[in-house]
């Protein structure tokens, strides 16, 4: 198998060096997955522009989608990163595990979002009409639907980058659902 080393600042293009500096200033480090995008002179900037684009979804709603999609795609890197970010957005450990399963019994609107994100991801966009109907009944709009689909695509890209490169996870490892049951 091809080994993917995580590029260091001195290994990347000048454009990516500037992005590394911004990430380091904002986060205190350059996440390994972002650094991996820098194997391309353009992918890191393109991904960050897409990922940070304006959306009709709140930060909390984005984390619902990120957690669900990463679980369906079995991406330990993104599950670990978004467990940390999910906690920063007010979710507790139990809620994060439930969101990963594609549900949110603690909030009807987020439940409809989680179920939609799971259905879209599992069915590669061939979404169940009942799931879409429940999403709209929960108060979401067509604009929210398009933004949710875009976010599923955004997260799937990162899931696939990690699944292919298997770069080291540099966040606290998210427990598997089975490990979480044992710990509780």
C-alpha positions in Angstrom: 0.0 0.0 0.0 1.1 3.5 -0.7 2.1 5.4 2.4 0.9 9.0 2.8 3.1 11.1 5.0 1.6 14.2 6.4 3.3 17.1 4.6 5.1 19.6 6.7 5.1 23.4 6.0 8.4 23.2 4.1 7.0 20.5 1.8 4.1 22.4 0.4 3.5 25.2 -2.1 3.8 28.9 -1.2 0.0 29.2 -1.3 -0.4 26.2 1.1 2.3 27.6 3.4 0.2 30.7 3.8 -2.9 28.5 4.5 -0.8 26.5 7.0 0.1 29.7 8.8 -3.5 30.8 9.0 -4.6 27.5 10.3 -1.8 27.4 12.9 -2.7 30.9 14.0 -6.5 30.0 14.3 -6.2 26.5 15.7 -2.7 26.3 17.2 -1.8 23.5 14.7 -2.5 22.2 11.2 -4.7 19.2 11.4 -3.2 16.2 9.6 -6.2 15.8 7.3 -5.9 19.5 6.1 -2.1 19.0 5.6 -2.9 16.0 3.5 -5.0 18.1 1.2 -1.8 20.2 0.7 -0.3 17.4 -1.4 -2.2 19.3 -4.1 -1.4 22.9 -4.8 -5.1 23.7 -5.0 -7.1 21.1 -3.0 -6.6 22.6 0.5 -7.7 26.1 -0.6 -10.6 24.7 -2.6 -11.8 22.5 0.2 -11.6 25.2 2.9 -13.4 27.6 0.7 -16.2 25.1 0.2 -16.2 23.9 3.8 -16.3 27.5 5.2 -18.8 28.9 2.7 -22.0 30.6 3.9 -24.9 28.2 4.6 -28.4 28.4 6.0 -27.5 25.8 8.6 -26.3 26.8 12.1 -23.0 25.6 13.4 -24.8 23.1 15.6 -26.8 21.8 12.6 -23.6 21.4 10.6 -22.1 19.3 13.3 -25.2 17.0 13.2 -24.6 16.4 9.5 -20.8 16.0 10.0 -21.2 13.4 12.7 -23.9 11.4 10.9 -22.1 11.4 7.6 -18.7 10.5 9.2 -20.3 7.6 11.0 -22.0 6.2 7.9 -18.7 6.5 6.0 -16.8 5.0 9.0 -14.2 7.8 9.1 -12.4 7.7 12.5 -10.6 10.9 11.7 -13.7 13.0 11.1 -15.6 11.3 13.9 -12.8 12.2 16.3 -12.5 15.8 15.0 -16.3 16.4 15.0 -16.7 14.9 18.4 -14.5 17.7 19.7 -16.2 20.3 17.6 -19.7 18.9 18.5 -18.8 19.4 22.2 -17.7 22.9 21.4 -21.2 23.5 20.0 -23.0 22.2 23.1 -23.5 18.5 22.5 -22.7 16.1 25.3 -21.2 12.6 24.8 -24.5 10.8 24.8 -26.0 13.2 22.3 -23.0 12.9 20.0 -23.3 9.1 20.1 -27.0 9.3 19.3 -26.3 11.7 16.5 -23.8 9.4 15.0 -26.5 6.7 14.8 -28.6 9.1 12.8 -31.1 10.2 15.5 -31.6 13.0 17.9 -34.3 12.1 20.4 -33.5 15.2 22.4 -34.5 17.6 19.6 -37.2 16.9 17.0 -35.8 19.3 14.4 -32.3 17.9 14.8 -33.7 14.4 14.6 -35.2 15.1 11.2 -31.9 16.6 10.1 -29.9 13.6 11.3 -32.3 11.1 9.7 -32.1 13.0 6.4 -28.3 13.2 6.5 -28.1 9.5 7.2 -30.6 8.6 4.4 -28.8 10.8 1.8 -25.4 9.3 2.7 -26.5 5.7 2.9 -28.5 5.9 -0.4 -26.0 8.1 -2.2 -28.6 10.8 -2.7 -31.6 8.6 -3.6 -33.4 10.0 -0.6 -36.6 8.5 0.8 -39.6 10.8 0.2 -40.9 10.2 3.8 -37.6 11.3 5.3 -37.7 14.5 3.1 -41.3 15.1 4.1 -40.4 14.8 7.8 -37.5 17.2 7.3 -39.8 19.8 5.9 -42.4 19.2 8.5 -39.8 19.9 11.2 -39.4 23.4 9.8 -36.6 23.1 7.3 -36.8 24.8 3.9 -35.7 23.9 0.3 -32.7 26.2 0.9 -31.8 24.1 4.0 -32.2 20.9 1.9 -29.7 22.1 -0.7 -27.3 23.3 2.0 -27.6 19.9 3.8 -26.8 18.0 0.6 -23.8 20.3 0.0 -22.6 19.6 3.5 -23.0 15.8 3.0 -20.8 16.2 0.0 -18.3 18.3 1.8 -17.9 15.8 4.7 -17.9 12.8 2.3 -14.8 14.4 0.6 -12.9 14.5 3.8 -14.1 11.0 4.8 -12.8 9.7 1.5 -9.5 11.5 1.8 -8.9 10.0 5.2 -10.1 6.5 4.2 -7.7 6.5 1.3 -4.7 8.1 2.9 -5.1 6.8 6.5 -3.0 9.7 7.9 -2.7 9.6 11.7 -5.6 11.0 13.7 -4.4 14.0 15.7 -7.6 14.5 17.8 -8.6 12.5 20.8 -10.0 9.3 19.3 -13.8 9.1 19.3 -15.0 5.9 20.9 -16.8 3.4 18.8 -20.5 3.0 19.8 -19.6 -0.4 21.4 -16.7 1.1 23.4 -19.0 3.9 24.5 -21.6 1.4 25.9 -18.8 -0.3 27.9 -17.7 3.0 29.3 -21.1 4.1 30.4 
